[in-house]
Amino acid sequence: MLRVFGRQLKRFRLRAGLERPELGDRLGYSVSTIAAYEQGRRVPPPEVIDQADELLDAGGVLMEMKEEVARAQFPAFFRGAAKLEAEAVELHVYDTHVVNGLLQTEDYARAVFRLWRPLLEEELIEERLAARMARQAIFARRPRPHLSFVIEEGVLRRRVGGEQVWRGQLEQIVLMGQERNVDIQVMPLCLGDHAGLGGPFTLMETKDGRRIAYTEVQSDSRLHTERSRVRELEVTYGTLRAQANTPQESLALVEKLLGER
């Protein structure tokens, strides 16, 4: 998709009789950045697509590709799930390793990406970071979707990014947990046996009533649509919520962690 968009951008630029430096000047970007867009090596922000479409008189052709271009910011294994997530009316998440991307602060997310192996280039980190932050628009959608999270206590105790980043992330969780359409529950470490030992997963329901499950391990992901598999994970999630601390107890635990030195 990025290569297709890049070819169209170049075609409209040449039709308009502009060289790359001229287009860069008008859009406020360097020649190297325009070249990267045209060669499909970088993801242009939505506002740049809008500006380029108008400036080059593209008649909406570039703007029509905006949604697909935006999805290209995500790693290939997550793109299908990202589209479904953005449209979900219900989203239920169980996390075992790091705080879910929908709840992450920018600093925490950047720290997570920098820990990725093999190492990601800084440019790619910034693109992934922008995409992750854009996912959080789900909280501002109307009507509001119902969102719930069950997070292992060990995730909250892991000081990803250092003390300051960790504290900022816990504060974000407390803030988000106070939203009326968001439930955050913590699975306490003292509970040795529980239903989530099979690993993390996400449940989604679309506005047309489809129920879908998403699982991911080491960048190997799957979207499950078969009803029997989704039902199994729904039962697991219901049990996890019953076993975890209540939302009120969970936020109290997070605030207690914030008070620790």
Buried (B, 14 or more C-beta within 10 A) or exposed (E): BBEEBBEBBBBBBEEEEBEBEBBBBEBEBEBEBBBBBBBBBBBBBBEBBBBBBEBBEBEEBBBEBBEBBBBBBBBEEBBBBBBBBBBBBBBBBBBBBBBBBBBBBBBBBBBBBEEEEEEBEEEBBBBBBBBBBBBBEBBEEEEBBBBBBBBBBEBBEBBBBEEEBBBBBBBBBBEBBEEEEBBBBBBBEEEEEBBBEEEBBBBBBEEEEEBBBBBBEEEEBBBBEEEEEBEBBBEBBEEBBEBBBEBEEBBEBBEEBEEEE
